[in-house]
Amino acid sequence: MEAKAHLRYARISPQKVAPVLDLIRGKDAAVAMGILKNKRRAASEYLVKLLASAMANAEANFHMDTDKLYVATCFVCPGPTLKRGMARARGGFDRILKRSSHMTIILKEKE
């Protein structure tokens, strides 16, 4: 039995999210929440909400004990990229890529 939560189209680069996910993978849900709340990274704000949602899903939909939950799997995939531009010197033009992410957290209950 597992509980999932997805966050789609988050306006943050997957490159910034992946190291934060590596910190919480395999940890207890409560410990992971503490790590995310005290980590000063842009991705932490998104992941705190996502982890809280996964914990609520586990409790409400699958009647799991929140004290026994741990982060079984967590990953990030690149979402669509918005292509924007900025004027440069002598009539030039630079492309700006505004990347997005799809994040997933899967919680399981300890035996």
LOTI-376896 format. One record per residue: residue number from 1; x, z, y of N, C-alpha, C, CB in turn. Coordinates in steps of 0.02 Angstrom, whole numbers, plus 50000, padded with zeros to 5 digits. Glycine has a CB too. Layout:
residues N
@seq NUM	nc1 X	nc3 Z	nc2 Y	cac1 X	cac3 Z	cac2 Y	cc1 X	cc3 Z	cc2 Y	cbc1 X	cbc3 Z	cbc2 Y
...
***
This chain:
residues 111
@seq 1	nc1 50043	nc3 50000	nc2 49941	cac1 50000	cac3 50000	cac2 50000	cc1 50045	cc3 50000	cc2 50062	cbc1 49951	cbc3 50062	cbc2 50000
@seq 2	nc1 50029	nc3 49956	nc2 50108	cac1 50070	cac3 49951	cac2 50169	cc1 50025	cc3 49938	cc2 50229	cbc1 50124	cbc3 49896	cbc2 50163
@seq 3	nc1 50046	nc3 49961	nc2 50286	cac1 50010	cac3 49950	cac2 50349	cc1 50054	cc3 49909	cc2 50394	cbc1 49990	cbc3 50018	cbc2 50383
@seq 4	nc1 50024	nc3 49858	nc2 50426	cac1 50061	cac3 49813	cac2 50469	cc1 50035	cc3 49816	cc2 50540	cbc1 50056	cbc3 49741	cbc2 50442
@seq 5	nc1 50079	nc3 49797	nc2 50586	cac1 50060	cac3 49785	cac2 50655	cc1 50102	cc3 49727	cc2 50681	cbc1 50069	cbc3 49850	cbc2 50700
@seq 6	nc1 50070	nc3 49682	nc2 50716	cac1 50104	cac3 49624	cac2 50744	cc1 50099	cc3 49625	cc2 50820	cbc1 50075	cbc3 49558	cbc2 50716
@seq 7	nc1 50150	nc3 49601	nc2 50853	cac1 50148	cac3 49589	cac2 50925	cc1 50170	cc3 49518	cc2 50936	cbc1 50192	cbc3 49640	cbc2 50965
@seq 8	nc1 50126	nc3 49476	nc2 50959	cac1 50140	cac3 49405	cac2 50968	cc1 50151	cc3 49389	cc2 51042	cbc1 50083	cbc3 49362	cbc2 50940
@seq 9	nc1 50193	nc3 49340	nc2 51055	cac1 50204	cac3 49312	cac2 51122	cc1 50229	cc3 49364	cc2 51172	cbc1 50140	cbc3 49281	cbc2 51147
@seq 10	nc1 50269	nc3 49411	nc2 51151	cac1 50298	cac3 49459	cac2 51197	cc1 50352	cc3 49424	cc2 51238	cbc1 50329	cbc3 49521	cbc2 51159
@seq 11	nc1 50351	nc3 49433	nc2 51303	cac1 50397	cac3 49397	cac2 51347	cc1 50465	cc3 49433	cc2 51351	cbc1 50367	cbc3 49391	cbc2 51418
@seq 12	nc1 50499	nc3 49433	nc2 51293	cac1 50566	cac3 49461	cac2 51289	cc1 50603	cc3 49420	cc2 51237	cbc1 50565	cbc3 49539	cbc2 51271
@seq 13	nc1 50666	nc3 49410	nc2 51247	cac1 50705	cac3 49370	cac2 51201	cc1 50714	cc3 49406	cc2 51134	cbc1 50773	cbc3 49353	cbc2 51232
@seq 14	nc1 50709	nc3 49370	nc2 51078	cac1 50721	cac3 49401	cac2 51012	cc1 50791	cc3 49432	cc2 51006	cbc1 50710	cbc3 49350	cbc2 50957
@seq 15	nc1 50837	nc3 49404	nc2 51043	cac1 50906	cac3 49428	cac2 51042	cc1 50911	cc3 49500	cc2 51069	cbc1 50951	cbc3 49381	cbc2 51083
@seq 16	nc1 50865	nc3 49519	nc2 51114	cac1 50864	cac3 49586	cac2 51141	cc1 50826	cc3 49635	cc2 51097	cbc1 50834	cbc3 49586	cbc2 51211
@seq 17	nc1 50781	nc3 49609	nc2 51055	cac1 50739	cac3 49651	cac2 51013	cc1 50775	cc3 49669	cc2 50948	cbc1 50673	cbc3 49617	cbc2 50998
@seq 18	nc1 50811	nc3 49623	nc2 50918	cac1 50840	cac3 49632	cac2 50852	cc1 50885	cc3 49694	cc2 50845	cbc1 50880	cbc3 49571	cbc2 50834
@seq 19	nc1 50930	nc3 49709	nc2 50892	cac1 50972	cac3 49769	cac2 50884	cc1 50932	cc3 49834	cc2 50885	cbc1 51024	cbc3 49772	cbc2 50939
@seq 20	nc1 50877	nc3 49836	nc2 50922	cac1 50835	cac3 49896	cac2 50924	cc1 50798	cc3 49905	cc2 50858	cbc1 50785	cbc3 49893	cbc2 50984
@seq 21	nc1 50775	nc3 49849	nc2 50829	cac1 50742	cac3 49853	cac2 50764	cc1 50790	cc3 49876	cc2 50710	cbc1 50713	cbc3 49784	cbc2 50745
@seq 22	nc1 50853	nc3 49857	nc2 50715	cac1 50903	cac3 49879	cac2 50666	cc1 50911	cc3 49955	cc2 50666	cbc1 50971	cbc3 49846	cbc2 50680
@seq 23	nc1 50899	nc3 49987	nc2 50724	cac1 50906	cac3 50059	cac2 50729	cc1 50851	cc3 50097	cc2 50692	cbc1 50905	cbc3 50080	cbc2 50802
@seq 24	nc1 50791	nc3 50068	nc2 50688	cac1 50735	cac3 50105	cac2 50658	cc1 50718	cc3 50084	cc2 50586	cbc1 50673	cbc3 50096	cbc2 50701
@seq 25	nc1 50747	nc3 50031	nc2 50562	cac1 50732	cac3 50006	cac2 50495	cc1 50750	cc3 50059	cc2 50442	cbc1 50770	cbc3 49941	cbc2 50480
@seq 26	nc1 50701	nc3 50077	nc2 50400	cac1 50712	cac3 50125	cac2 50346	cc1 50702	cc3 50198	cc2 50366	cbc1 50780	cbc3 50116	cbc2 50319
@seq 27	nc1 50691	nc3 50212	nc2 50430	cac1 50683	cac3 50281	cac2 50454	cc1 50610	cc3 50304	cc2 50447	cbc1 50707	cbc3 50287	cbc2 50528
@seq 28	nc1 50601	nc3 50370	nc2 50448	cac1 50533	cac3 50398	cac2 50450	cc1 50500	cc3 50374	cc2 50515	cbc1 50534	cbc3 50476	cbc2 50446
@seq 29	nc1 50434	nc3 50368	nc2 50513	cac1 50397	cac3 50343	cac2 50571	cc1 50406	cc3 50389	cc2 50632	cbc1 50323	cbc3 50335	cbc2 50555
@seq 30	nc1 50404	nc3 50455	nc2 50620	cac1 50411	cac3 50502	cac2 50676	cc1 50482	cc3 50499	cc2 50705	cbc1 50396	cbc3 50573	cbc2 50652
@seq 31	nc1 50532	nc3 50492	nc2 50663	cac1 50602	cac3 50487	cac2 50686	cc1 50611	cc3 50422	cc2 50723	cbc1 50651	cbc3 50491	cbc2 50626
@seq 32	nc1 50582	nc3 50368	nc2 50697	cac1 50587	cac3 50302	cac2 50730	cc1 50555	cc3 50304	cc2 50799	cbc1 50554	cbc3 50248	cbc2 50687
@seq 33	nc1 50499	nc3 50339	nc2 50804	cac1 50465	cac3 50345	cac2 50869	cc1 50509	cc3 50383	cc2 50918	cbc1 50396	cbc3 50380	cbc2 50861
@seq 34	nc1 50542	nc3 50435	nc2 50895	cac1 50587	cac3 50474	cac2 50938	cc1 50646	cc3 50432	cc2 50962	cbc1 50613	cbc3 50535	cbc2 50902
@seq 35	nc1 50673	nc3 50391	nc2 50917	cac1 50729	cac3 50348	cac2 50935	cc1 50707	cc3 50298	cc2 50988	cbc1 50756	cbc3 50310	cbc2 50873
@seq 36	nc1 50649	nc3 50267	nc2 50979	cac1 50625	cac3 50217	cac2 51026	cc1 50609	cc3 50247	cc2 51094	cbc1 50564	cbc3 50182	cbc2 50998
@seq 37	nc1 50581	nc3 50307	nc2 51095	cac1 50563	cac3 50337	cac2 51159	cc1 50624	cc3 50358	cc2 51199	cbc1 50518	cbc3 50398	cbc2 51148
@seq 38	nc1 50680	nc3 50370	nc2 51166	cac1 50741	cac3 50392	cac2 51201	cc1 50792	cc3 50337	cc2 51210	cbc1 50772	cbc3 50449	cbc2 51163
@seq 39	nc1 50778	nc3 50277	nc2 51185	cac1 50824	cac3 50221	cac2 51191	cc1 50808	cc3 50183	cc2 51255	cbc1 50820	cbc3 50174	cbc2 51130
@seq 40	nc1 50857	nc3 50176	nc2 51298	cac1 50846	cac3 50141	cac2 51361	cc1 50859	cc3 50066	cc2 51353	cbc1 50890	cbc3 50170	cbc2 51417
@seq 41	nc1 50814	nc3 50032	nc2 51321	cac1 50818	cac3 49960	cac2 51312	cc1 50750	cc3 49931	cc2 51329	cbc1 50839	cbc3 49941	cbc2 51239
@seq 42	nc1 50749	nc3 49869	nc2 51353	cac1 50685	cac3 49837	cac2 51371	cc1 50639	cc3 49830	cc2 51311	cbc1 50699	cbc3 49768	cbc2 51402
@seq 43	nc1 50667	nc3 49819	nc2 51252	cac1 50627	cac3 49809	cac2 51192	cc1 50593	cc3 49873	cc2 51169	cbc1 50670	cbc3 49782	cbc2 51136
@seq 44	nc1 50619	nc3 49930	nc2 51188	cac1 50591	cac3 49994	cac2 51165	cc1 50519	cc3 50004	cc2 51188	cbc1 50634	cbc3 50051	cbc2 51190
@seq 45	nc1 50505	nc3 49981	nc2 51248	cac1 50437	cac3 49988	cac2 51275	cc1 50386	cc3 49951	cc2 51232	cbc1 50435	cbc3 49961	cbc2 51347
@seq 46	nc1 50402	nc3 49891	nc2 51211	cac1 50358	cac3 49852	cac2 51167	cc1 50353	cc3 49885	cc2 51098	cbc1 50384	cbc3 49780	cbc2 51160
@seq 47	nc1 50409	nc3 49908	nc2 51072	cac1 50411	cac3 49933	cac2 51004	cc1 50378	cc3 50001	cc2 50996	cbc1 50483	cbc3 49937	cbc2 50980
@seq 48	nc1 50378	nc3 50042	nc2 51048	cac1 50342	cac3 50106	cac2 51045	cc1 50268	cc3 50093	cc2 51034	cbc1 50354	cbc3 50148	cbc2 51111
@seq 49	nc1 50240	nc3 50047	nc2 51072	cac1 50169	cac3 50030	cac2 51065	cc1 50154	cc3 49999	cc2 50997	cbc1 50147	cbc3 49983	cbc2 51120
@seq 50	nc1 50199	nc3 49957	nc2 50974	cac1 50190	cac3 49924	cac2 50909	cc1 50192	cc3 49973	cc2 50852	cbc1 50242	cbc3 49869	cbc2 50899
@seq 51	nc1 50240	nc3 50020	nc2 50854	cac1 50246	cac3 50071	cac2 50802	cc1 50185	cc3 50118	cc2 50803	cbc1 50311	cbc3 50111	cbc2 50810
@seq 52	nc1 50162	nc3 50136	nc2 50862	cac1 50102	cac3 50178	cac2 50867	cc1 50041	cc3 50142	cc2 50838	cbc1 50089	cbc3 50197	cbc2 50941
@seq 53	nc1 50037	nc3 50078	nc2 50850	cac1 49982	cac3 50038	cac2 50822	cc1 49985	cc3 50035	cc2 50746	cbc1 49983	cbc3 49968	cbc2 50851
@seq 54	nc1 50045	nc3 50026	nc2 50719	cac1 50054	cac3 50023	cac2 50646	cc1 50036	cc3 50091	cc2 50615	cbc1 50126	cbc3 50004	cbc2 50627
@seq 55	nc1 50054	nc3 50146	nc2 50647	cac1 50037	cac3 50212	cac2 50622	cc1 49961	cc3 50223	cc2 50624	cbc1 50074	cbc3 50267	cbc2 50663
@seq 56	nc1 49929	nc3 50201	nc2 50677	cac1 49856	cac3 50208	cac2 50682	cc1 49821	cc3 50165	cc2 50630	cbc1 49833	cbc3 50187	cbc2 50753
@seq 57	nc1 49848	nc3 50105	nc2 50617	cac1 49819	cac3 50061	cac2 50565	cc1 49825	cc3 50095	cc2 50496	cbc1 49856	cbc3 49993	cbc2 50564
@seq 58	nc1 49882	nc3 50126	nc2 50483	cac1 49893	cac3 50158	cac2 50418	cc1 49843	cc3 50214	cc2 50408	cbc1 49965	cbc3 50185	cbc2 50414
@seq 59	nc1 49831	nc3 50253	nc2 50461	cac1 49786	cac3 50310	cac2 50455	cc1 49713	cc3 50288	cc2 50451	cbc1 49796	cbc3 50357	cbc2 50515
@seq 60	nc1 49693	nc3 50242	nc2 50494	cac1 49623	cac3 50223	cac2 50499	cc1 49601	cc3 50177	cc2 50442	cbc1 49610	cbc3 50190	cbc2 50565
@seq 61	nc1 49642	nc3 50128	nc2 50426	cac1 49621	cac3 50076	cac2 50378	cc1 49638	cc3 50093	cc2 50305	cbc1 49652	cbc3 50011	cbc2 50396
@seq 62	nc1 49693	nc3 50128	nc2 50294	cac1 49717	cac3 50140	cac2 50226	cc1 49719	cc3 50214	cc2 50207	cbc1 49786	cbc3 50110	cbc2 50217
@seq 63	nc1 49698	nc3 50258	nc2 50253	cac1 49696	cac3 50330	cac2 50241	cc1 49762	cc3 50358	cc2 50216	cbc1 49641	cbc3 50347	cbc2 50190
@seq 64	nc1 49817	nc3 50334	nc2 50246	cac1 49884	cac3 50358	cac2 50229	cc1 49899	cc3 50421	cc2 50270	cbc1 49937	cbc3 50303	cbc2 50242
@seq 65	nc1 49943	nc3 50462	nc2 50243	cac1 49966	cac3 50522	cac2 50278	cc1 50021	cc3 50502	cc2 50327	cbc1 49991	cbc3 50576	cbc2 50228
@seq 66	nc1 50010	nc3 50515	nc2 50392	cac1 50059	cac3 50493	cac2 50442	cc1 50125	cc3 50529	cc2 50437	cbc1 50030	cbc3 50503	cbc2 50511
@seq 67	nc1 50126	nc3 50588	nc2 50405	cac1 50189	cac3 50625	cac2 50397	cc1 50234	cc3 50594	cc2 50344	cbc1 50174	cbc3 50698	cbc2 50379
@seq 68	nc1 50205	nc3 50554	nc2 50299	cac1 50244	cac3 50524	cac2 50245	cc1 50262	cc3 50451	cc2 50258	cbc1 50205	cbc3 50528	cbc2 50181
@seq 69	nc1 50246	nc3 50425	nc2 50316	cac1 50259	cac3 50354	cac2 50331	cc1 50332	cc3 50342	cc2 50349	cbc1 50213	cbc3 50330	cbc2 50388
@seq 70	nc1 50357	nc3 50284	nc2 50329	cac1 50423	cac3 50262	cac2 50350	cc1 50422	cc3 50187	cc2 50365	cbc1 50476	cbc3 50278	cbc2 50296
@seq 71	nc1 50470	nc3 50164	nc2 50404	cac1 50473	cac3 50094	cac2 50423	cc1 50505	cc3 50055	cc2 50365	cbc1 50514	cbc3 50084	cbc2 50490
@seq 72	nc1 50464	nc3 50022	nc2 50326	cac1 50488	cac3 49986	cac2 50267	cc1 50521	cc3 49920	cc2 50289	cbc1 50431	cbc3 49972	cbc2 50218
@seq 73	nc1 50488	nc3 49884	nc2 50332	cac1 50513	cac3 49819	cac2 50355	cc1 50498	cc3 49812	cc2 50429	cbc1 50482	cbc3 49761	cbc2 50314
@seq 74	nc1 50544	nc3 49783	nc2 50465	cac1 50531	cac3 49765	cac2 50535	cc1 50575	cc3 49704	cc2 50551	cbc1 50546	cbc3 49825	cbc2 50584
@seq 75	nc1 50544	nc3 49656	nc2 50585	cac1 50582	cac3 49596	cac2 50602	cc1 50553	cc3 49564	cc2 50664	cbc1 50581	cbc3 49545	cbc2 50544
@seq 76	nc1 50592	nc3 49519	nc2 50693	cac1 50571	cac3 49482	cac2 50752	cc1 50584	cc3 49408	cc2 50740	cbc1 50609	cbc3 49507	cbc2 50816
@seq 77	nc1 50538	nc3 49367	nc2 50762	cac1 50544	cac3 49294	cac2 50757	cc1 50537	cc3 49265	cc2 50827	cbc1 50491	cbc3 49264	cbc2 50707
@seq 78	nc1 50571	nc3 49210	nc2 50840	cac1 50563	cac3 49181	cac2 50907	cc1 50494	cc3 49149	cc2 50915	cbc1 50617	cbc3 49128	cbc2 50919
@seq 79	nc1 50465	nc3 49160	nc2 50974	cac1 50402	cac3 49129	cac2 50990	cc1 50415	cc3 49066	cc2 51031	cbc1 50356	cbc3 49178	cbc2 51029
@seq 80	nc1 50363	nc3 49039	nc2 51062	cac1 50373	cac3 48980	cac2 51104	cc1 50415	cc3 48994	cc2 51165	cbc1 50305	cbc3 48952	cbc2 51125
@seq 81	nc1 50451	nc3 48945	nc2 51187	cac1 50495	cac3 48951	cac2 51245	cc1 50465	cc3 48914	cc2 51304	cbc1 50566	cbc3 48925	cbc2 51230
@seq 82	nc1 50459	nc3 48948	nc2 51361	cac1 50435	cac3 48916	cac2 51421	cc1 50494	cc3 48883	cc2 51456	cbc1 50399	cbc3 48967	cbc2 51469
@seq 83	nc1 50488	nc3 48819	nc2 51471	cac1 50542	cac3 48784	cac2 51505	cc1 50528	cc3 48783	cc2 51580	cbc1 50549	cbc3 48712	cbc2 51478
@seq 84	nc1 50574	nc3 48812	nc2 51617	cac1 50568	cac3 48815	cac2 51689	cc1 50633	cc3 48787	cc2 51719	cbc1 50554	cbc3 48887	cbc2 51714
@seq 85	nc1 50634	nc3 48777	nc2 51784	cac1 50693	cac3 48750	cac2 51815	cc1 50708	cc3 48781	cc2 51882	cbc1 50687	cbc3 48675	cbc2 51823
@seq 86	nc1 50768	nc3 48771	nc2 51904	cac1 50790	cac3 48798	cac2 51968	cc1 50833	cc3 48746	cc2 52003	cbc1 50829	cbc3 48865	cbc2 51959
@seq 87	nc1 50819	nc3 48734	nc2 52067	cac1 50857	cac3 48685	cac2 52105	cc1 50929	cc3 48710	cc2 52115	cbc1 50824	cbc3 48673	cbc2 52174
@seq 88	nc1 50976	nc3 48663	nc2 52110	cac1 51046	cac3 48679	cac2 52118	cc1 51076	cc3 48636	cc2 52174	cbc1 51084	cbc3 48668	cbc2 52051
@seq 89	nc1 51139	nc3 48642	nc2 52183	cac1 51174	cac3 48607	cac2 52238	cc1 51172	cc3 48531	cc2 52227	cbc1 51246	cbc3 48632	cbc2 52243
@seq 90	nc1 51172	nc3 48496	nc2 52282	cac1 51177	cac3 48422	cac2 52284	cc1 51122	cc3 48389	cc2 52242	cbc1 51246	cbc3 48400	cbc2 52258
@seq 91	nc1 51061	nc3 48417	nc2 52246	cac1 51004	cac3 48385	cac2 52212	cc1 51002	cc3 48396	cc2 52137	cbc1 51005	cbc3 48313	cbc2 52226
@seq 92	nc1 51042	nc3 48442	nc2 52113	cac1 51043	cac3 48456	cac2 52041	cc1 50985	cc3 48500	cc2 52020	cbc1 51108	cbc3 48487	cbc2 52021
@seq 93	nc1 50982	nc3 48510	nc2 51954	cac1 50927	cac3 48549	cac2 51926	cc1 50951	cc3 48583	cc2 51863	cbc1 50865	cbc3 48503	cbc2 51911
@seq 94	nc1 50941	nc3 48649	nc2 51858	cac1 50960	cac3 48687	cac2 51798	cc1 50898	cc3 48708	cc2 51761	cbc1 51004	cbc3 48748	cbc2 51816
@seq 95	nc1 50900	nc3 48702	nc2 51696	cac1 50844	cac3 48723	cac2 51655	cc1 50850	cc3 48798	cc2 51641	cbc1 50841	cbc3 48683	cbc2 51588
@seq 96	nc1 50794	nc3 48833	nc2 51647	cac1 50790	cac3 48904	cac2 51631	cc1 50742	cc3 48911	cc2 51572	cbc1 50766	cbc3 48947	cbc2 51693
@seq 97	nc1 50766	nc3 48942	nc2 51519	cac1 50725	cac3 48952	cac2 51459	cc1 50699	cc3 49023	cc2 51458	cbc1 50766	cbc3 48936	cbc2 51395
@seq 98	nc1 50634	nc3 49030	nc2 51462	cac1 50602	cac3 49097	cac2 51460	cc1 50576	cc3 49106	cc2 51389	cbc1 50544	cbc3 49104	cbc2 51513
@seq 99	nc1 50613	nc3 49145	nc2 51350	cac1 50599	cac3 49152	cac2 51279	cc1 50546	cc3 49205	cc2 51266	cbc1 50663	cbc3 49168	cbc2 51241
@seq 100	nc1 50512	nc3 49199	nc2 51209	cac1 50463	cac3 49248	cac2 51189	cc1 50475	cc3 49267	cc2 51116	cbc1 50391	cbc3 49222	cbc2 51199
@seq 101	nc1 50443	nc3 49322	nc2 51094	cac1 50456	cac3 49348	cac2 51027	cc1 50390	cc3 49364	cc2 50992	cbc1 50500	cbc3 49411	cbc2 51031
@seq 102	nc1 50393	nc3 49360	nc2 50926	cac1 50340	cac3 49386	cac2 50882	cc1 50372	cc3 49443	cc2 50842	cbc1 50310	cbc3 49329	cbc2 50835
@seq 103	nc1 50346	nc3 49504	nc2 50851	cac1 50374	cac3 49563	cac2 50817	cc1 50326	cc3 49589	cc2 50764	cbc1 50391	cbc3 49619	cbc2 50868
@seq 104	nc1 50353	nc3 49613	nc2 50709	cac1 50312	cac3 49640	cac2 50655	cc1 50344	cc3 49705	cc2 50629	cbc1 50304	cbc3 49589	cbc2 50597
@seq 105	nc1 50302	nc3 49755	nc2 50618	cac1 50324	cac3 49818	cac2 50588	cc1 50278	cc3 49832	cc2 50528	cbc1 50323	cbc3 49877	cbc2 50639
@seq 106	nc1 50309	nc3 49847	nc2 50471	cac1 50272	cac3 49863	cac2 50410	cc1 50290	cc3 49934	cc2 50390	cbc1 50287	cbc3 49813	cbc2 50352
@seq 107	nc1 50240	nc3 49977	nc2 50383	cac1 50250	cac3 50047	cac2 50364	cc1 50225	cc3 50057	cc2 50292	cbc1 50213	cbc3 50095	cbc2 50412
@seq 108	nc1 50261	nc3 50099	nc2 50255	cac1 50240	cac3 50117	cac2 50189	cc1 50242	cc3 50193	cc2 50183	cbc1 50286	cbc3 50085	cbc2 50136
@seq 109	nc1 50208	nc3 50218	nc2 50131	cac1 50205	cac3 50290	cac2 50121	cc1 50256	cc3 50310	cc2 50068	cbc1 50133	cbc3 50311	cbc2 50099
@seq 110	nc1 50291	nc3 50365	nc2 50080	cac1 50340	cac3 50390	cac2 50031	cc1 50303	cc3 50415	cc2 49970	cbc1 50385	cbc3 50446	cbc2 50061
@seq 111	nc1 50334	nc3 50408	nc2 49913	cac1 50303	cac3 50431	cac2 49850	cc1 50306	cc3 50506	cc2 49844	cbc1 50338	cbc3 50399	cbc2 49790
***
